[in-house]
């Protein structure tokens, strides 16, 4: 689909009103790029999650977890 008329440009000052507190929160939450080595170091710091540990974690309340049928049945 195309249009003969160009779209209006997005103007942050007009279209997205923010307070000084919003701007500060966004600055604090900003993701800073890092190297692949930094990312891998971060992942190593998380530690190893064994299958038993993952099974023990608390799940959201609601329906029971979905289980695939055993192919040998």
C-alpha positions as CSV (number, residue, x, y, z in Angstrom):
1,X,0.0,0.0,0.0
2,X,1.3,3.5,-0.8
3,X,0.2,7.0,-0.3
4,X,0.7,10.2,-2.4
5,X,1.0,12.2,0.8
6,X,4.0,11.9,3.1
7,X,3.5,11.1,6.7
8,X,4.1,13.6,9.4
9,X,7.4,13.2,11.2
10,X,7.4,12.1,14.8
11,X,8.2,15.0,17.0
12,X,9.3,13.9,20.5
13,X,8.5,17.2,22.1
14,X,5.0,17.3,20.7
15,X,4.0,13.7,20.4
16,X,5.6,12.2,23.5
17,X,5.2,14.4,26.6
18,X,7.7,13.6,29.4
19,X,8.4,15.0,32.8
20,X,11.9,15.6,34.1
21,X,11.4,12.5,36.3
22,X,10.6,10.4,33.1
23,X,13.8,11.6,31.4
24,X,15.9,10.7,34.5
25,X,14.3,7.3,34.8
26,X,15.0,6.6,31.1
27,X,18.6,7.7,31.5
28,X,19.1,5.3,34.4
29,X,17.5,2.5,32.6
30,X,19.4,3.0,29.3
31,X,21.1,-0.1,28.1
32,X,24.7,0.5,27.3
33,X,26.3,-1.6,24.6
34,X,29.0,-3.9,25.7
35,X,31.4,-6.2,24.1
36,X,30.8,-9.9,23.4
37,X,33.3,-10.7,26.2
38,X,31.4,-8.6,28.7
39,X,28.1,-10.4,27.7
40,X,29.7,-13.8,28.1
41,X,31.2,-12.9,31.5
42,X,27.7,-11.8,32.6
43,X,26.3,-15.1,31.5
44,X,29.0,-17.1,33.4
45,X,28.2,-15.1,36.5
46,X,24.6,-16.3,36.4
47,X,25.9,-19.8,37.2
48,X,24.8,-23.2,35.9
49,X,21.1,-24.1,36.2
50,X,20.8,-27.8,36.4
51,X,17.6,-29.6,35.2
52,X,16.7,-30.4,38.8
53,X,17.1,-26.7,39.8
54,X,14.9,-25.6,36.9
55,X,12.2,-28.1,37.8
56,X,12.2,-26.9,41.5
57,X,11.6,-23.3,40.6
58,X,8.2,-21.8,41.3
59,X,5.9,-21.5,38.4
60,X,3.0,-19.0,37.9
61,X,-0.3,-20.2,39.4
62,X,-2.8,-21.5,36.9
63,X,-2.9,-24.5,34.7
64,X,-0.5,-27.3,35.1
65,X,2.6,-27.1,32.8
66,X,2.1,-28.5,29.3
67,X,3.7,-31.9,28.8
68,X,4.3,-33.7,25.5
69,X,3.1,-37.3,25.3
70,X,5.8,-39.9,25.6
71,X,6.4,-41.2,22.0
72,X,6.8,-44.7,23.3
73,X,3.1,-44.9,24.3
